[in-house]
Amino acid sequence: MQEFERVQKDLQTRTATLYSQLTPLADEIHPQLSETLQLDLQTLMQSMQTFQEKLINLPNLNRPMDDLELRVVRHDLKNVLNIMVGFSFVMLRDITEMITEQQLSTLQLILSDSQALIEIVDQLR
């Protein structure tokens, strides 16, 4: 279980970093976006917060988990991560012309790191 706890802490740290990068970006670009894209941006931010909450509220890791419990944990985490990937992709696709290179880099980082987090969750055993 020590491996699981290490991965949990890594996921928490990486998600907090992503959220801290998205927050100023969201503040900068929000006024430029259509209403639909504003909702997409809000959904992306809420998904990051939900993911952080799920990580904090994981089952007790000091006891062995059976395969079903572990699959449920992976499923729950991956659902939120897939939302983050999807909305990051939509944002990149729909607002690339409206944002600066720095803002574009931040969104690309959020997308790639969300995909990397899915791979980490997939490896939980």
N, CA and C atoms as an extended XYZ file, in Angstrom:
375
Properties=species:S:1:pos:R:3:atomname:S:1:resname:S:1:resid:I:1 pbc="F F F"
N         0.808       -1.205        0.000 N   MET     1
C         0.000        0.000        0.000 CA  MET     1
C         0.848        1.265        0.000 C   MET     1
N         2.121        1.146        0.377 N   GLN     2
C         2.967        2.340        0.350 CA  GLN     2
C         3.062        2.912       -1.056 C   GLN     2
N         3.099        2.040       -2.060 N   GLU     3
C         3.134        2.489       -3.446 CA  GLU     3
C         1.874        3.281       -3.774 C   GLU     3
N         0.729        2.799       -3.328 N   PHE     4
C        -0.534        3.472       -3.573 CA  PHE     4
C        -0.523        4.853       -2.921 C   PHE     4
N        -0.030        4.937       -1.698 N   GLU     5
C         0.026        6.222       -0.999 CA  GLU     5
C         0.969        7.194       -1.697 C   GLU     5
N         2.078        6.686       -2.213 N   ARG     6
C         3.012        7.536       -2.946 CA  ARG     6
C         2.352        8.083       -4.213 C   ARG     6
N         1.645        7.219       -4.918 N   VAL     7
C         0.947        7.640       -6.137 CA  VAL     7
C        -0.151        8.641       -5.788 C   VAL     7
N        -0.863        8.400       -4.693 N   GLN     8
C        -1.908        9.324       -4.262 CA  GLN     8
C        -1.325       10.717       -4.032 C   GLN     8
N        -0.220       10.795       -3.313 N   LYS     9
C         0.419       12.088       -3.059 CA  LYS     9
C         0.896       12.736       -4.357 C   LYS     9
N         1.464       11.937       -5.258 N   ASP    10
C         1.918       12.451       -6.549 CA  ASP    10
C         0.747       13.020       -7.345 C   ASP    10
N        -0.360       12.300       -7.379 N   LEU    11
C        -1.543       12.775       -8.092 CA  LEU    11
C        -2.069       14.071       -7.478 C   LEU    11
N        -2.080       14.139       -6.142 N   GLN    12
C        -2.545       15.359       -5.474 CA  GLN    12
C        -1.662       16.550       -5.833 C   GLN    12
N        -0.360       16.340       -5.803 N   THR    13
C         0.586       17.424       -6.102 CA  THR    13
C         0.435       17.892       -7.543 C   THR    13
N         0.387       16.952       -8.453 N   ARG    14
C         0.294       17.307       -9.871 CA  ARG    14
C        -1.022       18.003      -10.190 C   ARG    14
N        -2.109       17.548       -9.597 N   THR    15
C        -3.407       18.173       -9.851 CA  THR    15
C        -3.450       19.582       -9.255 C   THR    15
N        -2.893       19.751       -8.078 N   ALA    16
C        -2.842       21.087       -7.468 CA  ALA    16
C        -2.035       22.040       -8.342 C   ALA    16
N        -0.941       21.549       -8.909 N   THR    17
C        -0.124       22.371       -9.800 CA  THR    17
C        -0.919       22.757      -11.042 C   THR    17
N        -1.609       21.801      -11.637 N   LEU    18
C        -2.428       22.097      -12.814 CA  LEU    18
C        -3.497       23.135      -12.488 C   LEU    18
N        -4.152       22.963      -11.356 N   TYR    19
C        -5.208       23.896      -10.972 CA  TYR    19
C        -4.636       25.300      -10.759 C   TYR    19
N        -3.466       25.360      -10.155 N   SER    20
C        -2.856       26.681       -9.922 CA  SER    20
C        -2.445       27.345      -11.235 C   SER    20
N        -2.164       26.558      -12.258 N   GLN    21
C        -1.846       27.125      -13.568 CA  GLN    21
C        -3.112       27.528      -14.316 C   GLN    21
N        -4.179       26.773      -14.128 N   LEU    22
C        -5.419       27.065      -14.843 CA  LEU    22
C        -6.130       28.292      -14.289 C   LEU    22
N        -6.042       28.519      -12.998 N   THR    23
C        -6.793       29.614      -12.380 CA  THR    23
C        -6.462       30.984      -12.987 C   THR    23
N        -5.178       31.381      -13.076 N   PRO    24
C        -4.920       32.682      -13.699 CA  PRO    24
C        -5.265       32.701      -15.192 C   PRO    24
N        -5.064       31.584      -15.863 N   LEU    25
C        -5.424       31.499      -17.277 CA  LEU    25
C        -6.926       31.727      -17.439 C   LEU    25
N        -7.706       31.082      -16.595 N   ALA    26
C        -9.164       31.234      -16.666 CA  ALA    26
C        -9.569       32.689      -16.441 C   ALA    26
N        -8.937       33.333      -15.477 N   ASP    27
C        -9.247       34.738      -15.208 CA  ASP    27
C        -8.933       35.625      -16.416 C   ASP    27
N        -7.847       35.309      -17.106 N   GLU    28
C        -7.429       36.112      -18.260 CA  GLU    28
C        -8.339       35.919      -19.466 C   GLU    28
N        -8.696       34.676      -19.764 N   ILE    29
C        -9.404       34.413      -21.018 CA  ILE    29
C       -10.920       34.390      -20.886 C   ILE    29
N       -11.438       34.271      -19.678 N   HIS    30
C       -12.883       34.138      -19.470 CA  HIS    30
C       -13.693       35.211      -20.202 C   HIS    30
N       -13.326       36.511      -20.103 N   PRO    31
C       -14.138       37.541      -20.764 CA  PRO    31
C       -14.172       37.413      -22.293 C   PRO    31
N       -13.176       36.766      -22.881 N   GLN    32
C       -13.095       36.648      -24.336 CA  GLN    32
C       -13.937       35.507      -24.885 C   GLN    32
N       -14.426       34.647      -24.037 N   LEU    33
C       -15.058       33.414      -24.476 CA  LEU    33
C       -16.558       33.565      -24.665 C   LEU    33
N       -17.089       32.749      -25.558 N   SER    34
C       -18.535       32.661      -25.712 CA  SER    34
C       -19.110       32.044      -24.438 C   SER    34
N       -20.407       32.124      -24.298 N   GLU    35
C       -21.048       31.570      -23.106 CA  GLU    35
C       -20.795       30.066      -22.988 C   GLU    35
N       -20.842       29.369      -24.108 N   THR    36
C       -20.596       27.928      -24.103 CA  THR    36
C       -19.180       27.612      -23.645 C   THR    36
N       -18.204       28.341      -24.160 N   LEU    37
C       -16.820       28.102      -23.762 CA  LEU    37
C       -16.569       28.510      -22.317 C   LEU    37
N       -17.276       29.504      -21.850 N   GLN    38
C       -17.158       29.870      -20.436 CA  GLN    38
C       -17.635       28.714      -19.560 C   GLN    38
N       -18.731       28.077      -19.971 N   LEU    39
C       -19.226       26.911      -19.232 CA  LEU    39
C       -18.239       25.749      -19.315 C   LEU    39
N       -17.618       25.555      -20.482 N   ASP    40
C       -16.605       24.511      -20.624 CA  ASP    40
C       -15.435       24.757      -19.679 C   ASP    40
N       -15.008       25.994      -19.594 N   LEU    41
C       -13.902       26.350      -18.709 CA  LEU    41
C       -14.278       26.105      -17.249 C   LEU    41
N       -15.499       26.464      -16.882 N   GLN    42
C       -15.965       26.210      -15.517 CA  GLN    42
C       -16.003       24.708      -15.230 C   GLN    42
N       -16.449       23.929      -16.200 N   THR    43
C       -16.509       22.477      -16.026 CA  THR    43
C       -15.111       21.904      -15.835 C   THR    43
N       -14.156       22.391      -16.604 N   LEU    44
C       -12.773       21.941      -16.465 CA  LEU    44
C       -12.250       22.238      -15.063 C   LEU    44
N       -12.490       23.441      -14.585 N   MET    45
C       -12.015       23.811      -13.243 CA  MET    45
C       -12.725       22.991      -12.164 C   MET    45
N       -14.025       22.792      -12.309 N   GLN    46
C       -14.763       21.995      -11.334 CA  GLN    46
C       -14.281       20.546      -11.334 C   GLN    46
N       -13.932       20.035      -12.512 N   SER    47
C       -13.433       18.661      -12.603 CA  SER    47
C       -12.113       18.517      -11.856 C   SER    47
N       -11.266       19.513      -11.966 N   MET    48
C        -9.995       19.469      -11.232 CA  MET    48
C       -10.247       19.474       -9.731 C   MET    48
N       -11.180       20.298       -9.293 N   GLN    49
C       -11.500       20.326       -7.874 CA  GLN    49
C       -12.096       18.990       -7.417 C   GLN    49
N       -12.974       18.424       -8.221 N   THR    50
C       -13.576       17.122       -7.898 CA  THR    50
C       -12.507       16.047       -7.800 C   THR    50
N       -11.556       16.070       -8.736 N   PHE    51
C       -10.484       15.085       -8.720 CA  PHE    51
C        -9.671       15.201       -7.437 C   PHE    51
N        -9.349       16.440       -7.042 N   GLN    52
C        -8.604       16.640       -5.803 CA  GLN    52
C        -9.393       16.114       -4.607 C   GLN    52
N       -10.686       16.353       -4.586 N   GLU    53
C       -11.518       15.866       -3.486 CA  GLU    53
C       -11.543       14.338       -3.459 C   GLU    53
N       -11.660       13.720       -4.619 N   LYS    54
C       -11.667       12.256       -4.689 CA  LYS    54
C       -10.349       11.682       -4.177 C   LYS    54
N        -9.251       12.342       -4.492 N   LEU    55
C        -7.956       11.868       -4.012 CA  LEU    55
C        -7.867       11.951       -2.496 C   LEU    55
N        -8.374       13.022       -1.946 N   ILE    56
C        -8.332       13.206       -0.497 CA  ILE    56
C        -9.215       12.173        0.200 C   ILE    56
N       -10.334       11.824       -0.429 N   ASN    57
C       -11.318       10.932        0.197 CA  ASN    57
C       -11.197        9.479       -0.245 C   ASN    57
N       -10.033        9.087       -0.716 N   LEU    58
C        -9.842        7.686       -1.085 CA  LEU    58
C       -10.039        6.794        0.137 C   LEU    58
N       -10.404        5.534       -0.092 N   PRO    59
C       -10.577        4.615        1.040 CA  PRO    59
C        -9.285        4.477        1.844 C   PRO    59
N        -9.419        3.952        3.034 N   ASN    60
C        -8.265        3.726        3.906 CA  ASN    60
C        -7.229        2.874        3.176 C   ASN    60
N        -6.048        3.432        2.994 N   LEU    61
C        -5.011        2.737        2.232 CA  LEU    61
C        -4.110        1.893        3.124 C   LEU    61
N        -4.383        1.874        4.424 N   ASN    62
C        -3.563        1.081        5.332 CA  ASN    62
C        -4.054       -0.356        5.443 C   ASN    62
N        -5.026       -0.691        4.644 N   ARG    63
C        -5.521       -2.072        4.618 CA  ARG    63
C        -5.516       -2.544        3.170 C   ARG    63
N        -5.397       -3.813        2.972 N   PRO    64
C        -5.430       -4.332        1.592 CA  PRO    64
C        -6.805       -4.090        0.965 C   PRO    64
N        -6.813       -3.735       -0.306 N   MET    65
C        -8.055       -3.565       -1.045 CA  MET    65
C        -8.223       -4.749       -1.976 C   MET    65
N        -9.447       -5.230       -2.057 N   ASP    66
C        -9.667       -6.311       -3.020 CA  ASP    66
C        -9.727       -5.708       -4.424 C   ASP    66
N        -9.726       -6.568       -5.407 N   ASP    67
C        -9.667       -6.135       -6.792 CA  ASP    67
C       -10.847       -5.234       -7.159 C   ASP    67
N       -12.024       -5.552       -6.674 N   LEU    68
C       -13.208       -4.756       -6.980 CA  LEU    68
C       -13.071       -3.338       -6.434 C   LEU    68
N       -12.639       -3.214       -5.181 N   GLU    69
C       -12.451       -1.884       -4.589 CA  GLU    69
C       -11.450       -1.062       -5.397 C   GLU    69
N       -10.360       -1.685       -5.770 N   LEU    70
C        -9.330       -0.991       -6.531 CA  LEU    70
C        -9.852       -0.566       -7.901 C   LEU    70
N       -10.628       -1.428       -8.545 N   ARG    71
C       -11.208       -1.067       -9.846 CA  ARG    71
C       -12.169        0.113       -9.701 C   ARG    71
N       -12.931        0.146       -8.627 N   VAL    72
C       -13.858        1.256       -8.393 CA  VAL    72
C       -13.072        2.552       -8.195 C   VAL    72
N       -12.000        2.509       -7.413 N   VAL    73
C       -11.161        3.692       -7.191 CA  VAL    73
C       -10.599        4.187       -8.529 C   VAL    73
N       -10.025        3.266       -9.302 N   ARG    74
C        -9.460        3.656      -10.611 CA  ARG    74
C       -10.538        4.245      -11.516 C   ARG    74
N       -11.696        3.615      -11.543 N   HIS    75
C       -12.802        4.087      -12.380 CA  HIS    75
C       -13.222        5.501      -11.985 C   HIS    75
N       -13.415        5.717      -10.686 N   ASP    76
C       -13.843        7.033      -10.206 CA  ASP    76
C       -12.827        8.113      -10.564 C   ASP    76
N       -11.552        7.823      -10.374 N   LEU    77
C       -10.514        8.808      -10.685 CA  LEU    77
C       -10.430        9.056      -12.187 C   LEU    77
N       -10.499        7.991      -12.965 N   LYS    78
C       -10.378        8.138      -14.415 CA  LYS    78
C       -11.572        8.874      -15.022 C   LYS    78
N       -12.754        8.701      -14.465 N   ASN    79
C       -13.910        9.444      -14.984 CA  ASN    79
C       -13.643       10.941      -14.957 C   ASN    79
N       -13.185       11.431      -13.834 N   VAL    80
C       -12.932       12.864      -13.701 CA  VAL    80
C       -11.768       13.283      -14.604 C   VAL    80
N       -10.728       12.473      -14.656 N   LEU    81
C        -9.592       12.806      -15.518 CA  LEU    81
C        -9.999       12.858      -16.986 C   LEU    81
N       -10.862       11.959      -17.406 N   ASN    82
C       -11.322       11.981      -18.796 CA  ASN    82
C       -12.121       13.247      -19.095 C   ASN    82
N       -12.864       13.734      -18.124 N   ILE    83
C       -13.560       15.015      -18.296 CA  ILE    83
C       -12.532       16.127      -18.470 C   ILE    83
N       -11.482       16.105      -17.651 N   MET    84
C       -10.428       17.123      -17.762 CA  MET    84
C        -9.770       17.072      -19.137 C   MET    84
N        -9.480       15.882      -19.630 N   VAL    85
C        -8.870       15.732      -20.955 CA  VAL    85
C        -9.816       16.272      -22.024 C   VAL    85
N       -11.074       15.865      -21.948 N   GLY    86
C       -12.042       16.282      -22.957 CA  GLY    86
C       -12.222       17.789      -23.016 C   GLY    86
N       -12.395       18.410      -21.876 N   PHE    87
C       -12.616       19.852      -21.873 CA  PHE    87
C       -11.342       20.620      -22.208 C   PHE    87
N       -10.188       20.101      -21.838 N   SER    88
C        -8.926       20.737      -22.245 CA  SER    88
C        -8.815       20.705      -23.763 C   SER    88
N        -9.150       19.559      -24.344 N   PHE    89
C        -9.097       19.415      -25.797 CA  PHE    89
C       -10.063       20.388      -26.480 C   PHE    89
N       -11.286       20.477      -25.964 N   VAL    90
C       -12.283       21.390      -26.540 CA  VAL    90
C       -11.782       22.826      -26.459 C   VAL    90
N       -11.231       23.185      -25.316 N   MET    91
C       -10.724       24.547      -25.156 CA  MET    91
C        -9.607       24.824      -26.166 C   MET    91
N        -8.692       23.893      -26.295 N   LEU    92
C        -7.596       24.072      -27.253 CA  LEU    92
C        -8.128       24.190      -28.677 C   LEU    92
N        -9.070       23.360      -29.014 N   ARG    93
C        -9.613       23.358      -30.374 CA  ARG    93
C       -10.347       24.655      -30.685 C   ARG    93
N       -11.081       25.172      -29.704 N   ASP    94
C       -11.987       26.278      -29.988 CA  ASP    94
C       -11.461       27.673      -29.693 C   ASP    94
N       -10.371       27.793      -28.947 N   ILE    95
C        -9.939       29.153      -28.590 CA  ILE    95
C        -8.486       29.456      -28.951 C   ILE    95
N        -7.847       28.592      -29.700 N   THR    96
C        -6.429       28.775      -30.010 CA  THR    96
C        -6.142       30.152      -30.589 C   THR    96
N        -7.007       30.652      -31.452 N   GLU    97
C        -6.763       31.954      -32.077 CA  GLU    97
C        -6.962       33.123      -31.119 C   GLU    97
N        -7.631       32.898      -30.006 N   MET    98
C        -7.958       33.986      -29.077 CA  MET    98
C        -6.932       34.178      -27.972 C   MET    98
N        -5.997       33.245      -27.830 N   ILE    99
C        -5.130       33.290      -26.655 CA  ILE    99
C        -3.671       33.464      -27.041 C   ILE    99
N        -2.882       33.864      -26.067 N   THR   100
C        -1.454       34.069      -26.287 CA  THR   100
C        -0.727       32.730      -26.313 C   THR   100
N         0.524       32.762      -26.735 N   GLU   101
C         1.346       31.543      -26.746 CA  GLU   101
C         1.479       30.955      -25.340 C   GLU   101
N         1.667       31.825      -24.355 N   GLN   102
C         1.783       31.371      -22.960 CA  GLN   102
C         0.509       30.666      -22.511 C   GLN   102
N        -0.628       31.248      -22.829 N   GLN   103
C        -1.909       30.644      -22.457 CA  GLN   103
C        -2.111       29.317      -23.189 C   GLN   103
N        -1.713       29.280      -24.450 N   LEU   104
C        -1.803       28.051      -25.225 CA  LEU   104
C        -0.934       26.962      -24.598 C   LEU   104
N         0.276       27.333      -24.207 N   SER   105
C         1.182       26.374      -23.562 CA  SER   105
C         0.581       25.825      -22.274 C   SER   105
N        -0.064       26.684      -21.499 N   THR   106
C        -0.687       26.240      -20.254 CA  THR   106
C        -1.792       25.235      -20.526 C   THR   106
N        -2.645       25.514      -21.510 N   LEU   107
C        -3.716       24.571      -21.847 CA  LEU   107
C        -3.159       23.251      -22.374 C   LEU   107
N        -2.107       23.320      -23.172 N   GLN   108
C        -1.477       22.097      -23.682 CA  GLN   108
C        -0.878       21.285      -22.536 C   GLN   108
N        -0.296       21.969      -21.564 N   LEU   109
C         0.262       21.288      -20.396 CA  LEU   109
C        -0.840       20.610      -19.586 C   LEU   109
N        -1.950       21.291      -19.416 N   ILE   110
C        -3.074       20.713      -18.680 CA  ILE   110
C        -3.570       19.455      -19.400 C   ILE   110
N        -3.673       19.518      -20.715 N   LEU   111
C        -4.113       18.354      -21.484 CA  LEU   111
C        -3.121       17.199      -21.350 C   LEU   111
N        -1.845       17.480      -21.563 N   SER   112
C        -0.858       16.389      -21.519 CA  SER   112
C        -0.698       15.826      -20.114 C   SER   112
N        -0.727       16.679      -19.102 N   ASP   113
C        -0.609       16.181      -17.730 CA  ASP   113
C        -1.856       15.390      -17.311 C   ASP   113
N        -3.020       15.800      -17.774 N   SER   114
C        -4.238       15.033      -17.468 CA  SER   114
C        -4.147       13.645      -18.088 C   SER   114
N        -3.626       13.565      -19.308 N   GLN   115
C        -3.438       12.270      -19.959 CA  GLN   115
C        -2.404       11.434      -19.202 C   GLN   115
N        -1.347       12.077      -18.725 N   ALA   116
C        -0.328       11.364      -17.947 CA  ALA   116
C        -0.905       10.853      -16.628 C   ALA   116
N        -1.788       11.624      -16.014 N   LEU   117
C        -2.416       11.200      -14.763 CA  LEU   117
C        -3.291        9.966      -14.993 C   LEU   117
N        -3.939        9.890      -16.145 N   ILE   118
C        -4.726        8.698      -16.466 CA  ILE   118
C        -3.824        7.476      -16.506 C   ILE   118
N        -2.667        7.623      -17.100 N   GLU   119
C        -1.719        6.498      -17.172 CA  GLU   119
C        -1.265        6.073      -15.769 C   GLU   119
N        -1.049        7.046      -14.901 N   ILE   120
C        -0.645        6.720      -13.527 CA  ILE   120
C        -1.765        5.962      -12.816 C   ILE   120
N        -2.985        6.436      -12.955 N   VAL   121
C        -4.128        5.768      -12.320 CA  VAL   121
C        -4.287        4.349      -12.866 C   VAL   121
N        -4.068        4.183      -14.160 N   ASP   122
C        -4.168        2.853      -14.768 CA  ASP   122
C        -3.179        1.861      -14.150 C   ASP   122
N        -2.069        2.359      -13.641 N   GLN   123
C        -1.021        1.495      -13.091 CA  GLN   123
C        -1.235        1.143      -11.621 C   GLN   123
N        -2.242        1.740      -11.000 N   LEU   124
C        -2.496        1.427       -9.592 CA  LEU   124
C        -2.860       -0.042       -9.446 C   LEU   124
N        -2.195       -0.690       -8.531 N   ARG   125
C        -2.442       -2.122       -8.272 CA  ARG   125
C        -2.617       -2.349       -6.790 C   ARG   125
